[in-house]
Amino acid sequence: MLRIPLLIGFAFMFVAFLAPIVMVLPLNEYSSKIIGNEVFQNIIYGKSYGRSWGILWSICEREGYVIDSNGLGNLKKTPRNIVLIKGENMVVVNASYAEIPVFMNSENGKYLFTIYDLKNPTIIVKKNTRLRMIVVNIDKDTPHSLAIVSNPPPYPYLIHIIHYNIAFPGASTPKPMIGLPPVRGNNYPIWLMEFTASSPGTYYYVSLVPGHAARGMYGKLIVQNGNQ
């Protein structure tokens, strides 16, 4: 007779463990909310989740979103419609449309976005500017993501406990809680993230992979009115 309560207890524990996983996996690139402790986050999003990186790699390769080291060099050239103010760590866009390469990497224990050799710079654009961010993960062993949100820092390690709304449609890499996979040989995963900065205000570009924003992987995006 004791077997029945034990079986019911095990079944309840299994469902309790499985339920949050079922909640997490269908999350899309526009919004996400994850509930769980640090151990749970590491199980789902840590190196044991390499199978998802493989899936993302297959998507990148199938869609042609892979470049080599020669392609990286071409992306580092600053176009005429972009002004770099290095002393203030700023990237100023002076056009209604611009392409901005964003390299994601880790350096001295910190996670970073690099844009034209500037680390986590402030990006300034005018209202209704169409931005095409060419997002590249150049890290050899760590996934990274990029999303534009309105939530300001500081960011917790368990960043998805808070609900983050993507500020503009299309302003996120796919599955931002997992990230683009690490480099594979001489191939770098790339994602073309295109959106319109339609509303003035201060926003933030962050990595939504748990722990990354807490370790410095974020920067500011300022959308100005046309008369500013």
Beta strands, then each sheet from edge to edge (+ up, - down):
strand 1: 31-32
strand 2: 66-67
strand 3: 82-85
strand 4: 90-93
strand 5: 97-107
strand 6: 110-115
strand 7: 118-119
strand 8: 122-126
strand 9: 129-137
strand 10: 147-149
strand 11: 164-165
strand 12: 188-197
strand 13: 201-206
strand 14: 218-224
sheet 1: 1+ 11-
sheet 2: 2+ 12- 9+ 5+ 6- 7+
sheet 3: 3+ 4- 8- 14- 13+ 10-
end
